[in-house]
Amino acid sequence: RVHASVIEWGTRTSPDRIPYAALGLDAMSVALMKWVMASWPRTRFVSRWLGGTLLPRIQLDLLPGILCGAHVLILARSGGSGVEDDLRAGAAVQRFWLTADQLGLQHQPEMTPLIFSRYSDTGRVFSADPSAAPAAAGIRTRLAGIVGEGRLARAVWLGRIGAGERASARSLRVPLEELLVR
């Protein structure tokens, strides 16, 4: 349901969601995903019995992860979790991303391993599927094995970087007027 709510179909840009054209899937996969996500029972059936997450995981995670120039992990100086720490982390990510852009490099977030690692660390229930929590714990264990426990505890951003064509579709910013509280 989360994925269905954050994708905007039929557009190349969106101020508050991910345009379908920015997903990185081929046309057939996009059409299939749209059809599957139109019905929660259909989504559940395809995901559980027809390997519905296999093709997107290959196209969105595996191949880009293998074909990128490098993976980037941005660390906080300490393991803080306050608002100021979040703002500092956001500023560091923005500086990194803008610098990469100035150098003609393409950068793409790959936050899923960090998100599931945090879910595992905090015991957060994020799925009705009982196999999800052990799967998240496995992701956390593998990521800690790659980057180290200390780094994982301070990680604020994970992404891919490399040479490539500039994206032709993207999420935009919500207009400032909509963000202001008056």
N, C-alpha and C positions, 0 to 999 in steps of 0.2 A: 504494500500500500504506500509505503514511503516513496519508493521509486516512481510509482504511477503519479504521485502528487507533485514530484519535483521536475518531471519532464514536460516540456511544452511542445506539443506536436504541431507540425506544419510551419515552423519558423526557423530562421537561421540565427536570430538573436532573441534574448528575453531579459527583461530587467530583474526578474526575481526567480527564474527557474532555469533549468538546463534545456536549451533548444535541442530538439531531436537530432538535428544535423551535427551537433557538437559531441554526440555520444561516441563516435568512432566506430560505429557498426556499418556493415554493408547494407544496401537497400533491402535485401531479402530479410535480413535479421531485424531491421527496424520495423518492417511490415509485420513480421511474426510477433515481435515484442509488443507492438501496439495492440494487435489482436488478442494476445494472451492477457495483457494487463487490463483489458476492458472488462474482465470478469474475475473476481477474486477466486471463486471455485475453479475456474479454468487455470488461473495462475498456480494455485496450489497443486492441481493435478499434473500440469505440465512440469512444474518444478520437481515434484516428488517422483513421478513415474516415467517421465520422458526425458530426463536429464536437461530440463529447461534452462538451467544456469550454466551448462557446459560451454555452449557456443559464445555467450557474452563474456564468460571468464577468459576464454582463449583470446577473443578479439579485443577485449578491453584491458586485460591485465597481463596475461602470459606473453603474447607477441610484443606489445609495446615495452614490456619490462625487459625482454631479451634484446630488442632492437634499439633501445635508447642508448645514448652515449654514456650515461651514468645515473646512479640513484643518489638522491640528496636527502640527508637527514639534518634538520636544523634542531639544535639543542638549546634549551634554556640554561642560563648560568647556574640556576639552582632548581630544585624540584618544586618551586612555589606554584600555587594554584589560585592566586588572588586575581582580581580584576587588573591590577597594574601589571602583573606577570603576563596576563593574556594580551594586554595592549602592547607590551614590549615584544612578545612573540609575533603578534600581527605585524608590527613595524619591521621586524627582522625578515619576515616572509616577504613583505612588500618590497623591501630594499633588494632582497635577493632576486625576486621575480623581475623587477624593473631593470636591474643590472643585467640579468640574462637577456632580456629583450633588447637592451641597448647593444649587447654583443652579438645580436642576431641569432640567439639560441632560443629554442622552444622549451617551455617548462610545463609540466602537467602534474597536478597533485595525484598522489596515490595513497590516500589517507586510510583506506579500509583496514590495512593491518594494524595501524595505530589505534583506530577506533575500537576494533575488536579486542585488542590487547587491553585497552582501558576498561572495556566492559568486563573482561575476565578479571582484571585486578580488583574491580569494585564490586564484583558479584551482581552486576546489573542484569536484570531479566529483560531481554530484548526480542525474544521470540517465543511463540507458543510451542515451537518444536523442541522437544527435550534434547535433541542431539546438537542444538545450536551452542549451548554453553560449553560442552566439551570441545566442539570445533573451534570456538573462540580461544579456549585455553591452549589448544594446539597451535593456533596462529601465533599466540603470544610467546609460547615456548620457542617456536622456530625463529621468530623475529629477535627475541632476546639472544638466541644462539648466534645470530648474524651480527647484531650491533652491540651486544653486551648488556647485562642487566642495568648497570649504572647509566648508560646512554639511553636505554629504553625509558627509564624513569624520568629523564629530562627531555625526551623527544617532544617537540611541538609541531613538527611538520615533516612529511615524507613526500618525495616527489621524484619525477623522472626529468632528465634534461638531455638535450642533444640538438644536433642540427636537423633541420627539416623545414618544410613549407609552413608559412604562417597560417594559423587556423582561419578558415573561412566562415566559421560559425562560432558564436560564443555567448556566454552569459554576460550581461552588462551590469551596471550598478543601479540599484533602486535610486530614483531621483532624491536629492537632498531634502526637498520639501516634504516628501513622504516619510522621511526618517526623523524629522524634527518633532519634538513634543512641545506643544504650546500650551 
